[in-house]
Each structure stands twice: as C-alpha cells, then as structure tokens.
C-alpha cells in the first residue's frame, strides 16, 4: 500500500507524552525510545513508547520533523 492510500484510524487513542528520546541505529533498523522524565527526580524515567523503523522511514521522519519545526519557529516560537 502506498502511503497516500493509507487510511488512519480517526481515533488513535489517548497517545503518550514524552520529554526525552533516544535514537539507536541497528544493522537494518532505527530504534527510537520515548520516555517521560520525572520532574521531581531526573534520574527516573518511564518509557512510554519504542518505535522501530527501517532507515528509509527514518529519513522521511527527519524531513517531516524539520519541516514541522521550521513552521514552529516561523510562528515566533523558540
């Protein structure tokens, strides 16, 4: 299925909040961990998601993030 043909669930669920991430490169995959760091004890964090994608999807994600963040800063955000 082509990405333009994908049908996304209109109710993706509650989602997760993260203020920390880590990226690891494997032989044929990119792993991204997302966690929520405890604001009262920064040595503690709860993993909220782990996403494993092929490198090609990593490049697409990079481009999408750059585009989104450029729009964020153009609106006067830091």
C-alpha positions in Angstrom: 0.0 0.0 0.0 1.3 3.4 -0.9 1.4 5.9 2.0 -1.0 8.2 0.2 -3.6 5.4 0.2 -3.2 4.6 3.9 -6.3 5.0 6.0 -5.6 6.2 9.5 -7.9 5.4 12.4 -9.6 8.7 13.3 -9.4 7.8 17.0 -5.7 6.8 17.6 -6.3 6.5 21.3 -5.0 8.6 24.2 -1.5 9.0 23.0 1.6 9.4 25.2 3.6 12.4 26.4 7.4 12.4 26.3 10.1 14.9 27.3 13.0 12.7 26.4 14.1 10.5 23.5 17.0 8.3 22.4 17.8 7.0 18.9 19.8 3.9 18.3 20.9 2.5 14.9 20.9 -1.2 14.3 22.1 -3.2 11.3 18.8 -2.7 9.4 16.6 -0.6 11.7 16.4 2.6 13.6 15.0 2.4 17.2 13.5 5.5 18.9 12.7 5.3 22.6 10.4 7.9 24.1 10.3 8.5 27.9 8.7 10.8 30.4 11.4 12.0 32.9 10.1 12.6 36.5 10.3 16.4 37.1 11.0 15.8 40.8 13.7 13.1 40.2 15.5 13.4 36.9 17.2 10.1 37.5 13.8 8.4 37.0 12.0 8.0 33.7 9.1 5.9 32.4 9.4 4.5 28.9 6.2 5.4 27.1 7.0 4.1 23.6 9.6 2.3 21.5 9.3 2.7 17.7 11.4 0.5 15.3 11.5 1.7 11.7 13.6 1.0 8.6 16.2 3.6 7.7 14.2 4.9 4.8 11.3 5.8 7.2 13.9 7.4 9.4 14.9 9.8 6.6 11.2 10.6 5.9 10.7 11.2 9.6 13.7 13.5 9.7 12.4 15.6 6.8 8.9 15.8 8.3 10.3 16.9 11.7 12.5 19.6 10.1 9.5 20.9 8.1 7.2 20.9 11.2 9.8 22.6 13.4 10.7 25.2 10.8 7.0 26.2 10.8 7.0 26.2 14.6 9.9 28.7 14.7 8.4 30.8 11.9 5.4 31.4 14.2 7.7 33.1 16.7 8.3 30.1 19.0 11.8 29.3 20.3 
